[in-house]
């Protein structure tokens, strides 16, 4: 019997980049190695629909997320791996939860508030550009979590609020209808540093400073050459712990390689040589996953088969709880 249920999803709103991998995907893959938990991984495609409303982009990005998980070693035989839109029970529970969700709670959701704040700065109507999917996004995320009686949800610090909202909605349902939904907890890795982009700011699609995870070797080298560094001259000692190059290097190199580069920083390695070292370890680490990713993206039927099999497992797990919820609200005698 598994000790706990852990759930992770990724929204397809852009190309997966190195920051996504280090901060979210890599820690989530480590959870799958824990034999004492049931791990669920999903492509949050309908969440992406709040922003991506171009048919080709929506399709390409959704398959890209699935191919990324698989290319990086996710074993669909050992976890439950599915596409959100293949599990209709999620959306039925989402409606039920929406009828218990105070509008004031949604008004305080970070994603909605960020748009409102931006509109106010620009002198626009506060709800300009806001669709109801964006506004009720936290309710759908709560359904993603609560439907599977999830114990833990690994998140970044900016996502903690969504798990707290899921807890609020579970408590509201339980108060009204009796104990039914499990209250989830969040897991935040405080050791994960902010992943720097090419310009030194946080790596983000919003800043256009990312390194796409499966970029070609030639383009990867070009992007790494653009990483911002300080004015320390060649042969001068450099502090590895304040270097963005070294921070990225640690995520892809062996322990022995990390210590060797640390010594080279203290000895005065040039920034050009440090970037070359980063390129060598990143390219070696990503070479096989990159090849697998492109093979999967050229064979969408294989991805569909894997996700379809995972959806069957997910639905079998979800249906008993949804039936219990429907009984509690009076859908059945």
C-alpha positions in Angstrom: 0.0 0.0 0.0 1.4 3.4 -1.0 2.0 5.8 1.9 0.9 9.0 0.0 -0.3 10.4 -3.2 1.8 13.1 -4.9 0.6 15.1 -8.0 2.5 17.3 -10.4 1.3 19.1 -13.6 2.8 21.4 -16.1 0.9 23.9 -18.2 1.8 24.1 -21.9 2.2 27.9 -22.4 5.6 27.9 -24.0 8.8 26.0 -24.8 10.2 24.2 -21.8 13.4 25.9 -20.8 16.4 25.1 -18.5 14.8 27.0 -15.6 11.6 24.9 -15.8 13.7 21.7 -15.8 15.9 22.7 -12.8 13.1 24.2 -10.7 10.2 21.9 -11.4 10.8 18.9 -13.6 14.0 17.6 -12.1 12.7 17.5 -8.5 9.4 16.0 -9.7 11.2 13.2 -11.5 13.0 12.4 -8.3 9.6 11.8 -6.6 8.8 9.1 -9.1 11.8 7.1 -7.7 10.1 6.9 -4.3 8.5 3.5 -3.9 6.4 4.7 -1.0 4.1 7.0 -3.0 1.7 7.0 -5.9 2.9 9.7 -8.3 0.6 11.4 -10.8 2.0 13.5 -13.6 -0.2 15.3 -16.0 -0.2 17.7 -19.0 -2.3 20.6 -17.9 -3.5 21.3 -21.4 -6.8 23.0 -20.5 -5.1 25.3 -18.1 -3.0 26.4 -21.1 -6.2 27.4 -23.0 -6.5 30.5 -20.8 -3.6 32.0 -22.8 -3.0 29.8 -25.8 -6.0 30.0 -28.2 -4.3 29.2 -31.4 -5.1 25.6 -32.5 -1.6 24.7 -33.9 0.3 26.3 -30.9 -2.0 24.6 -28.4 -1.5 21.2 -30.0 2.2 21.6 -30.4 2.9 22.8 -26.9 0.7 20.1 -25.3 2.6 17.3 -27.1 5.8 19.1 -26.2 5.1 18.9 -22.5 4.3 15.2 -22.8 7.4 14.5 -24.9 9.6 16.4 -22.4 8.5 14.3 -19.4 9.1 11.1 -21.4 12.4 12.2 -22.9 13.8 13.1 -19.4 13.1 9.6 -18.1 9.5 9.5 -16.7 8.4 5.9 -16.8 4.7 5.6 -17.5 4.7 2.1 -16.2 5.7 3.2 -12.8 3.5 6.4 -12.5 0.1 7.6 -13.6 0.8 9.9 -16.6 -2.1 11.5 -18.4 -3.5 14.5 -20.2 -5.8 16.7 -18.2 -8.4 16.9 -21.0 -8.7 13.1 -21.1 -10.1 13.0 -17.6 -13.6 14.5 -17.7 -14.2 13.9 -14.0 -11.8 16.8 -13.3 -14.1 19.3 -15.0 -17.3 17.9 -13.3 -15.7 18.3 -9.9 -14.5 21.8 -10.9 -18.1 22.9 -11.5 -19.2 21.5 -8.1 -16.3 23.3 -6.4 -17.1 26.6 -8.2 -20.5 26.6 -6.6 -18.8 26.7 -3.2 -16.0 29.1 -4.2 -16.5 32.7 -2.9 -15.9 35.3 -5.6 -13.8 37.3 -3.1 -11.4 34.4 -2.9 -11.0 34.4 -6.7 -10.5 38.2 -6.6 -7.4 37.6 -4.5 -5.8 34.9 -6.7 -2.3 36.0 -7.9 -2.8 35.5 -11.6 -6.0 37.5 -11.7 -4.6 40.3 -9.5 -1.5 40.6 -11.6 -3.6 41.3 -14.7 -5.8 43.8 -12.7 -2.8 45.6 -11.4 -1.3 45.9 -14.9 -4.6 47.2 -16.3 -4.8 49.8 -13.6 -1.2 51.0 -14.4 -2.1 51.3 -18.0 -5.4 53.1 -17.3 -7.5 50.3 -18.7 -10.7 48.7 -17.4 -9.7 46.5 -14.5 -10.9 43.3 -16.3 -9.6 44.1 -19.7 -8.2 40.8 -21.3 -9.5 38.7 -18.4 -11.4 35.6 -19.5 -13.4 33.4 -17.1 -10.8 30.6 -17.5 -8.1 32.8 -16.1 -10.4 34.1 -13.3 -11.5 30.6 -12.2 -8.1 28.9 -12.9 -7.6 28.2 -9.1 -10.8 26.2 -9.0 -9.8 24.0 -11.9 -6.4 23.5 -10.2 -8.2 22.6 -7.0 -10.2 19.9 -8.9 -6.9 18.6 -10.4 -5.6 18.1 -6.8 -8.7 17.1 -4.8 -10.1 14.6 -7.2 -7.2 12.2 -6.5 -7.2 12.7 -2.7 -3.7 14.2 -3.2 -1.5 14.4 -0.1 1.3 16.5 -1.4 1.8 18.9 -4.4 5.4 20.0 -5.2 5.2 23.7 -6.2 7.3 26.8 -6.5 6.8 29.6 -4.0 4.5 31.5 -6.4 2.2 28.5 -6.6 1.6 28.0 -2.9 -1.6 30.0 -3.0 -3.2 27.6 -5.4 -2.7 24.7 -3.0 -4.1 26.9 -0.1 -7.2 27.6 -2.2 -7.6 23.9 -2.9 -7.6 23.4 0.9 -10.1 26.2 1.4 -12.5 24.6 -1.1 -12.0 21.2 0.4 -12.8 22.5 3.8 -15.9 24.3 2.4 -17.2 21.1 0.9 -16.5 19.1 4.0 -18.2 21.6 6.3 -21.3 21.5 4.1 -21.5 17.8 3.2 -19.4 16.0 5.7 -15.8 14.8 5.5 -15.1 13.8 1.9 -12.1 15.6 0.4 -8.6 15.3 1.7 -6.7 18.5 2.5 -3.5 18.6 0.5 -0.2 20.0 1.5 2.4 21.7 -0.6 6.1 20.9 -1.0 8.5 23.7 -1.6 12.2 23.1 -2.1 13.8 26.0 -0.3 17.2 24.9 -1.6 16.3 25.6 -5.2 17.9 28.9 -6.1 16.3 31.4 -8.6 17.5 30.1 -12.0 19.2 33.0 -13.8 18.6 33.7 -17.5 20.9 35.0 -20.1 20.7 38.6 -18.8 21.1 37.7 -15.1 17.4 38.1 -14.2 15.2 35.1 -13.4 15.0 32.8 -16.4 11.5 33.5 -17.8 9.7 33.6 -21.1 8.4 37.0 -20.1 12.0 38.4 -20.2 12.9 36.5 -23.4 16.1 35.3 -21.6 15.6 31.6 -21.6 17.7 28.6 -22.8 15.2 26.1 -24.4 15.9 22.7 -22.9 16.1 20.8 -26.2 17.9 23.5 -28.3 20.3 22.1 -30.9 23.9 21.8 -29.8 25.0 24.7 -32.1 22.3 27.0 -30.8 22.9 25.9 -27.2 26.5 27.0 -27.6 25.5 30.4 -29.0 23.0 31.0 -26.1 25.5 30.1 -23.4 28.0 32.5 -25.0 25.5 35.3 -24.3 25.2 34.7 -20.6 26.0 38.0 -18.8 29.2 38.1 -16.6 31.0 40.7 -14.6 34.1 42.6 -15.6 36.6 40.3 -13.8 39.6 39.9 -16.1 41.0 36.5 -17.3 43.4 35.0 -14.8 41.8 36.9 -11.9 40.3 34.7 -9.2 36.5 34.5 -9.4 33.8 33.6 -6.9 32.0 30.5 -8.1 29.1 30.9 -5.7 28.1 34.3 -7.2 28.4 33.1 -10.8 25.4 32.3 -12.9 27.6 30.1 -15.0 28.6 28.0 -12.1 25.1 27.8 -10.7 23.9 26.3 -14.0 26.9 24.1 -14.3 26.2 22.4 -10.9 22.8 21.2 -12.2 24.3 19.2 -15.1 27.8 18.1 -13.9 29.0 15.4 -11.6 30.3 16.1 -8.1 33.9 15.7 -9.3 33.3 18.1 -12.2 31.8 20.7 -9.9 34.8 20.6 -7.6 37.2 20.8 -10.5 35.5 23.9 -11.9 35.3 25.5 -8.5 39.1 25.1 -8.3 39.4 26.6 -11.7 37.3 29.6 -10.7 39.6 30.3 -7.8 42.6 29.9 -10.1 41.3 32.5 -12.5 39.5 30.7 -15.4 38.4 33.1 -18.1 34.7 33.7 -18.6 35.0 32.4 -22.1 36.5 29.1 -20.9 33.9 28.8 -18.1 31.1 29.2 -20.7 32.8 26.5 -22.8 32.8 24.2 -19.7 29.2 24.8 -19.1 28.3 24.1 -22.7 30.2 20.8 -22.6 28.4 19.4 -19.6 25.0 20.7 -20.6 25.3 19.3 -24.1 26.5 15.9 -22.9 23.7 15.7 -20.3 21.0 16.7 -22.7 22.2 14.9 -25.8 20.2 11.7 -25.4 17.0 13.3 -24.0 17.1 15.8 -26.9 17.3 12.9 -29.4 14.4 11.1 -27.6 12.3 14.3 -27.5 12.6 14.8 -31.2 11.8 11.2 -32.0 8.6 11.4 -29.8 7.5 14.6 -31.4 7.8 12.9 -34.7 5.7 10.0 -33.5 2.6 11.6 -31.8 0.7 8.3 -32.0 3.1 6.9 -29.4 2.5 9.8 -27.1 -1.3 9.4 -27.5 -1.1 5.8 -26.6 0.9 6.4 -23.5 -1.4 9.3 -22.4 -4.5 7.3 -23.1 -3.3 4.4 -21.0 -2.5 6.8 -18.2 -5.9 8.5 -18.5 -7.6 5.1 -17.9 -5.6 4.6 -14.7 -6.4 8.2 -13.6 -10.1 7.8 -14.3 -10.3 4.5 -12.5 -8.7 6.3 -9.5 -11.0 9.4 -9.8 -14.4 7.9 -10.4 -15.1 6.5 -6.9 -14.4 9.9 -5.3 -16.6 11.7 -7.8 -19.4 9.3 -7.2 -19.0 9.9 -3.5 -19.1 13.7 -4.0 -22.2 13.4 -6.2 -23.9 11.3 -3.6 -23.0 13.8 -0.9 -24.5 16.8 -2.8 -27.8 14.9 -3.4 -27.2 13.7 -7.0 -28.2 10.2 -5.8 -30.4 9.0 -3.0 
